[in-house]
Amino acid sequence: MQVQPRKRSGGEPTIALINVVFLMLVFFMIAGTLSPPLDPDVTLVNTADLENRPPPDALVIRADGTMNYRGETVTDAAAFLESREGEDREIVRLVPDRALPAADLVAVGRALQAAGAKRVLIVSEKEVGQ
């Protein structure tokens, strides 16, 4: 009776698994942001209870394109800029309605820049993660 040698089963692919895990580790280290932790003595500001209203010095543009500044109707962007006596005319804050077409917002911004505004800032709502 002749004894046949036992067939060796293929080795488990542990080297391949280690390589994949190592590559994933390197990927997440590069893709992620590594930053030092916050100082444990610092408490961050909580803004959840703040009122949601536009700043008082902002030009509000509704969805239909009508504009208001401090409760008064504004018909022309250039006239609005000229009427701001004693205020900073170089920086204008806009609060557009969410439904306002982008082309209308750009047109108002360009009209304000043509009238002399150096910076036109758009005030928006910060999206809170769900």
TATA-V902094 format. One record per residue. RES is the residue in one small letter. PHI is phi as a letter, one per 30 degrees, with the letter a starting at -180 (999 if undefined). PSI is psi in whole degrees, -180 to 180 (999 if undefined). D_FIRST is the distance of its C-alpha to the first C-alpha in whole Angstrom. Layout:
# TATA-V902094
res | phi | psi | d_first
RES | PHI | PSI | D_FIRST
RES | PHI | PSI | D_FIRST
This chain:
# TATA-V902094
res | phi | psi | d_first
m | 999 | 127 | 0
q | c | 132 | 4
v | c | 124 | 6
q | d | 140 | 9
p | d | 145 | 13
r | d | 135 | 15
k | d | 134 | 18
r | d | 130 | 21
s | d | 150 | 24
g | d | 141 | 27
g | d | 153 | 30
e | d | 144 | 33
p | d | 58 | 36
t | d | -32 | 38
i | d | -42 | 39
a | d | -40 | 41
l | d | -42 | 42
i | d | -41 | 44
n | d | -42 | 45
v | d | -45 | 47
v | d | -42 | 48
f | d | -44 | 50
l | d | -38 | 51
m | d | -40 | 53
l | d | -47 | 54
v | d | -42 | 56
f | e | -49 | 57
f | d | -28 | 59
m | d | -37 | 60
i | d | -44 | 62
a | d | -34 | 63
g | d | 165 | 64
t | c | 121 | 67
l | c | 118 | 67
s | b | 154 | 70
p | d | 151 | 71
p | d | 157 | 71
l | d | 156 | 75
d | d | 126 | 77
p | d | -16 | 76
d | d | -5 | 80
v | c | 131 | 81
t | c | 125 | 82
l | d | 155 | 82
v | d | 138 | 84
n | c | 118 | 84
t | c | 12 | 86
a | d | -29 | 85
d | c | 8 | 88
l | d | 150 | 90
e | d | 144 | 92
n | c | 92 | 91
r | b | 154 | 94
p | d | 155 | 95
p | d | 149 | 97
p | d | -20 | 101
d | c | 24 | 101
a | c | 146 | 99
l | d | 117 | 100
v | c | 129 | 98
i | c | 119 | 97
r | d | 172 | 97
a | d | -30 | 95
d | d | 0 | 98
g | j | -7 | 99
t | d | 147 | 102
m | c | 145 | 102
n | b | 144 | 103
y | b | 115 | 104
r | h | 43 | 105
g | i | -6 | 106
e | c | 144 | 108
t | d | 137 | 107
v | c | 128 | 107
t | c | -28 | 107
d | b | 133 | 107
a | d | -40 | 104
a | d | -42 | 107
a | d | -35 | 110
f | d | -45 | 107
l | d | -39 | 107
e | d | -28 | 110
s | d | -7 | 111
r | d | 66 | 109
e | d | 136 | 112
g | i | -3 | 111
e | c | 166 | 108
d | d | 112 | 105
r | d | -13 | 105
e | d | -25 | 102
i | c | 123 | 99
v | b | 131 | 99
r | c | 131 | 97
l | c | 136 | 96
v | c | 95 | 94
p | d | 149 | 93
d | d | 148 | 92
r | e | -32 | 88
a | d | 0 | 89
l | d | 128 | 92
p | d | 142 | 91
a | d | -36 | 89
a | d | -38 | 92
d | d | -40 | 95
l | d | -43 | 93
v | d | -40 | 93
a | d | -42 | 97
v | d | -43 | 98
g | d | -43 | 96
r | d | -38 | 98
a | d | -39 | 101
l | d | -40 | 101
q | d | -38 | 100
a | d | -29 | 103
a | d | -7 | 105
g | k | 1 | 104
a | d | 129 | 102
k | d | -38 | 99
r | b | 134 | 96
v | c | 113 | 95
l | c | 135 | 93
i | c | 120 | 91
v | d | 128 | 91
s | b | 172 | 88
e | c | 136 | 86
k | d | 128 | 83
e | d | 129 | 80
v | c | 130 | 78
g | e | 148 | 74
q | c | 999 | 73
